């Protein structure tokens, strides 16, 4: 809006110069104060739009950061707003939905009119920054993807459509191979870990998203390779654990700065690059099979191998332990595992001490 205003002013000045037959002066034409003052006004008031049309402007885009306590500051930084009229007594947009699991805190929301409309992100939830989609499109066209212009439906009616950020770019006849290859590239760090890969087998579609603004959450990867010795085990193993422990002990003794430490550290980034942890967005999560905890995965694996479950006596059972269902024999394979069930909570809900 501000830039349009600036160009309009330049246009009017040019018109005046032509009519009066005077010299054109760039400094007089371009008023830098238009953009400066416009941004200052918007940031100060939170009304995103033109000052003269304050009624039609978006309100509350910029807010003053809460500084009551340290926790309230952190909570304010992870707050989201649903643009629905507060005065409407609609219940549906305020209710908790299954797809919020692990992405939005189920407890932390204000009382009153904004209840359920103002939400808070969960502890490990992450919003994608976005990356360029050109490398993945080029890679797939080298891997036998037929471009949309060259595709003949009569010759290959069962081909899988390939979409990149919602745009149909081509088709591929061996989707299974393409998906597993691209997934491997994402896990070894060749492609961005933010990329989401959704294969819809029924509709014969393979969707890839690299855009910004998708909410994602991290999960442990379960090894599904048929040839692997550690099939149906977590990719995370004792080696990764030892690396993290050694690093923590070394960083406590070494006197290096925070920034240097972050660059040299293996840490979270190392786990992502080793394909131990993977970020999934809400849509990709629908195509994943997630086990609740590593213990549950172990029990399911034992059941698959025919190892009998220990039927312990109900009297001596820990009454505070989680009530676990028996492993489901119908489940063919798991792809991911939850990091911890407490990660569904937001910043403020997670610091309340539970019994």
PyMOL commands that set and color helices and strands:
alter all, ss='L'
color gray80, all
select helices_A, chain A and resi 2-20+26-29+33-45+70-77+92-94+98-100+112-114+134-142+148-150+175-187+238-253+258-264+267-273+282-285+294-305+314-316+341-344+347-350
alter helices_A, ss='H'
color red, helices_A
select strands_A, chain A and resi 79-81+118-120+126-127+146-147+160-164+167-172+196-200+205-209+215-221+277-281+290-291+336-337
alter strands_A, ss='S'
color yellow, strands_A
deselect
rebuild
show_as cartoon
